[in-house]
Amino acid sequence: MFNYFTYLIVLLLSFFGVFAGGILALIAPEELKAGEKYWKAAKYIFIFLIIAAVFYFSLKYSNMTAAILISIALIFLKIANREYPALAFVLFFSAALNENFLFLVASLIFVYGLFIGTLESKIFIVNKLDKYKRINIKKIGMANIFWQLIKNNILYLIFGLILLPLGAYL
């Protein structure tokens, strides 16, 4: 049975990972340049983990066609660098299969959002450091960083909310 309330809460909490990544970038701006290659590598690792989880649970519940389609879409969107909105489809698919799978995928998306938020915030933060490698929040504008994160990743929430009424058919 599809639980609308659980799905909506998990959708919002998994989206919060992007903001947590932005906060992480604000806390340790001196580490952004040095850690960029590790953050990018971790993004690929987590996309692979999400695809592997989709395949594992799809085999368990015999929905292999949906798993293959979602995985192919994620791979192509990763190439186009727009994979984060497609994760809303993965979250919906996981909610339709099993509640335990929903929480697993949501936690992977949250951690993936940390990487997205940190890497997207880097653009605004690194250029605004003073000579002592400190952030001048007034110069950057924390609201500006969060607005950019929302603007760049809002499709995840939009797709997740558009899919919500389809839960009645599952």
Backbone torsions as a table, in degrees:
resi	resn	phi	psi	omega
1	MET	NA	136.0	-178.2
2	PHE	-84.1	125.0	-179.2
3	ASN	-104.7	108.0	-175.8
4	TYR	-62.6	-45.5	-176.2
5	PHE	-63.2	-45.2	179.0
6	THR	-61.5	-44.8	-179.8
7	TYR	-60.8	-44.7	-178.5
8	LEU	-64.8	-43.6	178.6
9	ILE	-64.0	-44.3	-179.4
10	VAL	-66.3	-37.1	176.7
11	LEU	-60.5	-46.6	-179.2
12	LEU	-68.4	-41.3	-179.9
13	LEU	-67.7	-37.4	178.5
14	SER	-69.4	-31.2	176.6
15	PHE	-69.5	-27.6	-179.8
16	PHE	-62.2	-18.5	177.4
17	GLY	-59.2	-32.9	178.0
18	VAL	-64.4	-43.0	178.5
19	PHE	-68.7	-37.8	177.5
20	ALA	-63.4	-36.1	175.1
21	GLY	-65.0	-38.2	176.2
22	GLY	-65.0	-40.0	177.2
23	ILE	-66.1	-40.9	177.5
24	LEU	-60.2	-40.2	177.5
25	ALA	-65.9	-35.0	177.7
26	LEU	-71.1	-33.3	-178.0
27	ILE	-71.4	-41.3	-175.5
28	ALA	-127.7	68.3	-176.8
29	PRO	-68.8	-25.8	-178.5
30	GLU	-69.9	-18.2	-179.1
31	GLU	-91.4	-5.2	-173.7
32	LEU	-66.6	-45.4	-179.4
33	LYS	-66.8	-45.1	-177.5
34	ALA	-68.9	-33.2	-175.8
35	GLY	-93.6	1.0	-174.8
36	GLU	-59.5	-42.3	-178.2
37	LYS	-66.8	-32.7	178.3
38	TYR	-72.0	-38.0	177.7
39	TRP	-64.5	-41.7	179.2
40	LYS	-66.4	-40.6	177.4
41	ALA	-64.3	-39.5	-180.0
42	ALA	-66.4	-33.0	175.8
43	LYS	-58.6	-46.0	179.8
44	TYR	-65.8	-38.6	179.2
45	ILE	-63.3	-42.3	-178.3
46	PHE	-73.2	-32.0	172.9
47	ILE	-62.9	-42.5	177.7
48	PHE	-62.4	-42.4	178.9
49	LEU	-63.3	-38.6	178.6
50	ILE	-65.6	-44.7	178.6
51	ILE	-63.6	-41.0	178.5
52	ALA	-63.5	-40.3	178.4
53	ALA	-65.3	-39.8	177.7
54	VAL	-61.4	-45.1	179.6
55	PHE	-65.3	-42.7	-178.5
56	TYR	-61.1	-51.1	-177.7
57	PHE	-72.5	-26.3	176.7
58	SER	-70.4	-38.1	175.2
59	LEU	-64.5	-38.4	-178.8
60	LYS	-66.1	-36.6	-177.6
61	TYR	-109.3	12.9	176.2
62	SER	50.6	52.4	172.8
63	ASN	-121.5	54.0	-172.9
64	MET	-66.0	-34.1	-178.7
65	THR	-61.3	-46.5	178.8
66	ALA	-63.5	-38.4	179.7
67	ALA	-64.2	-42.8	179.4
68	ILE	-64.8	-43.5	179.8
69	LEU	-64.0	-43.6	179.2
70	ILE	-65.1	-41.6	-179.5
71	SER	-65.6	-42.4	177.8
72	ILE	-64.1	-42.1	178.1
73	ALA	-62.1	-42.5	178.9
74	LEU	-63.2	-41.1	-179.7
75	ILE	-64.1	-45.6	179.8
76	PHE	-67.2	-37.9	178.0
77	LEU	-71.1	-29.2	174.9
78	LYS	-66.1	-39.1	176.9
79	ILE	-62.7	-39.2	179.3
80	ALA	-83.2	-0.1	178.8
81	ASN	63.4	32.1	177.2
82	ARG	-131.3	44.3	-174.0
83	GLU	-82.7	-21.4	-174.6
84	TYR	-62.3	-43.6	176.6
85	PRO	-62.1	-31.5	-179.9
86	ALA	-68.0	-20.6	178.6
87	LEU	-67.0	-19.0	174.5
88	ALA	-64.4	-37.0	176.7
89	PHE	-66.5	-39.3	177.6
90	VAL	-64.0	-41.7	179.3
91	LEU	-63.4	-43.2	178.6
92	PHE	-63.8	-44.2	178.6
93	PHE	-60.0	-40.6	179.9
94	SER	-69.1	-35.0	177.6
95	ALA	-66.7	-32.7	179.8
96	ALA	-72.9	-29.9	-177.2
97	LEU	-80.8	-56.0	-169.7
98	ASN	-162.7	141.9	-179.5
99	GLU	-68.3	-34.9	177.1
100	ASN	-65.0	-40.0	177.1
101	PHE	-64.9	-37.3	177.4
102	LEU	-58.7	-45.1	-178.4
103	PHE	-69.9	-34.5	176.4
104	LEU	-64.3	-49.5	-178.8
105	VAL	-65.7	-39.4	179.1
106	ALA	-62.8	-39.5	178.7
107	SER	-69.5	-36.7	175.9
108	LEU	-65.7	-39.6	177.9
109	ILE	-67.2	-37.8	177.2
110	PHE	-59.9	-47.8	-179.6
111	VAL	-66.5	-38.4	175.9
112	TYR	-61.7	-37.7	176.4
113	GLY	-63.2	-32.2	174.4
114	LEU	-57.8	-44.6	-179.3
115	PHE	-67.2	-43.1	179.9
116	ILE	-62.1	-49.0	-178.4
117	GLY	-62.5	-40.0	-180.0
118	THR	-67.7	-45.8	-177.7
119	LEU	-68.6	-37.2	178.5
120	GLU	-73.4	-31.1	178.0
121	SER	-73.6	-26.4	-178.9
122	LYS	-55.6	-37.2	-178.8
123	ILE	-58.5	-39.0	-177.1
124	PHE	-85.0	-29.0	-170.9
125	ILE	-87.8	-45.9	-171.7
126	VAL	-60.4	-38.1	-179.2
127	ASN	-75.2	-12.2	-176.2
128	LYS	-106.2	10.2	178.4
129	LEU	-74.4	144.5	175.8
130	ASP	-83.8	-177.4	-174.4
131	LYS	-66.8	-15.1	178.1
132	TYR	-97.9	12.5	179.9
133	LYS	61.7	35.0	175.4
134	ARG	-109.7	155.0	179.3
135	ILE	-90.5	135.2	170.4
136	ASN	-101.2	98.1	-174.4
137	ILE	-59.3	-35.7	179.5
138	LYS	-64.1	-35.6	-178.6
139	LYS	-71.6	-39.1	-178.5
140	ILE	-82.0	-49.9	-174.2
141	GLY	84.4	98.5	-179.0
142	MET	-58.2	-37.6	178.3
143	ALA	-62.9	-35.0	178.1
144	ASN	-64.0	-41.4	178.4
145	ILE	-64.1	-46.8	-178.9
146	PHE	-67.4	-35.1	176.3
147	TRP	-63.0	-42.9	177.9
148	GLN	-63.9	-39.2	178.0
149	LEU	-64.9	-41.5	177.3
150	ILE	-64.1	-47.7	-177.4
151	LYS	-60.9	-38.6	-177.4
152	ASN	-78.2	-21.9	-171.8
153	ASN	-125.6	11.6	-176.4
154	ILE	-67.5	-22.5	179.6
155	LEU	-60.9	-28.8	176.5
156	TYR	-59.1	-49.0	179.0
157	LEU	-67.4	-40.4	-178.9
158	ILE	-62.3	-48.4	178.7
159	PHE	-62.7	-40.7	178.9
160	GLY	-62.5	-38.8	178.8
161	LEU	-74.8	-33.7	177.3
162	ILE	-65.9	-35.6	-179.2
163	LEU	-74.5	-17.7	-175.4
164	LEU	-53.8	-47.2	-179.7
165	PRO	-64.8	-21.2	178.9
166	LEU	-69.3	-15.5	179.1
167	GLY	-62.0	-23.7	179.1
168	ALA	-67.9	-23.6	-177.4
169	TYR	-92.2	1.2	-178.2
170	LEU	-98.5	NA	NA
